[in-house]
């Protein structure tokens, strides 16, 4: 089969979405020569005609297929997790006729949407991925409900998941939610855990100087874009308890792009008397990201959203103990390598940090468990599993010619 691998134009500032897409594409490039299938990278960025990527992968630009920005909302563009993308809504969604023409012209048999990005339902087979369905579970958060956001998400999932040849999700909890909310046949869902990024595994054994942005005292680290569901405010409440009640000179370092809630978090820090104890760095380089993980007392990953997330895996690989929200799916993903806390309970968050601060043996145990957990499932494992499915699906796809009925619905 000729497989079109849709990568969009995700930027580094997009956080987990960028990290995941880059990891999977790198592994496809490494393994493509060992597959019987031919792979073409589909991007929305302009490319030089005839451009190739490692593994001799053809690169095809869909930029000519982008619809006029003013018309996108009227074309039922699926906006799935565009809050990870640093661009206007739906920029990666090609228009109906242009996309169909391009796929037909280049003989694409199947499209693999690598990340949870803006996509269209196709009349050719396609693979899609689901990271969470929090608009169904917690629709009160503004980032999944304001304006037409909820209906766009829900309509998009209903249409895309119903038609997908394969749906990939990271946990059994996620699989059960897809079946529960959208009635998708379990046979079309494959559970592939989020892979630990290679950059974190490779950096684990290398020296890492303390970043200049890090405070001199022990600090907690939370890399999370400033959305309400990231729960920065309850983390600040926990920090206040640690400093005023427990007398611990601990600071908090926050990194991540502002999605509209940063000023509210800054005001909360001031209200709690924590202005000098909190550093808000915005987007940081990968070098600084690694250094912050390596030198932090703990990753305090207190998000309300699950069922799985990338930062705890990065922290595991880099020897940073993890305090994580006990949301559905977290224990399945993180096992016994993290301390779990109620995201609405600052006292629990503070107590977990206090234990890590005072118990060196606990830190050592969690670090060792984290290292083992980080190596449990890698990008190479993820891509190998998808390649295995492609082999299984190929005899089915060969039953009709390339280009038959290639049009967006």
Secondary structure, DSSP 8 states (H G I E B T S, - for coil): -EEEEEEET--GGGTHHHHHHHHHHHHHHHHGGGSSSEEEEEESS---TT-EETTTEEEEE-GGGB--GGGGGGGT---SSGGGSSSSTTTT-B-HHHHHHHHHHTT--EEEE-SS-----BSSEEEEEE---HHHH-TTSGGGTSTTHHHHHHHHHHHHHHH-SEEEESSHHHHHHHHHHH---GGGEEE----B-HHHHHHTTS-----TTS-SS-EEEEE--B-GGG-HHHHHHHHHIIIIIS----EEEEES-BSS-HHHHHHHHHHTT-GGGEEE--S--HHHHHHHHHH-SEEEE--S--S--SHHHHHHHTT--EEEE--TTHHHHHTTSEEEE-TT-HHHHHHHHHHHHH-HHHHHHHHHHHHHHHTSSBHHHHHHHHHHHHHHHHHHHTTS-TTTT--B-
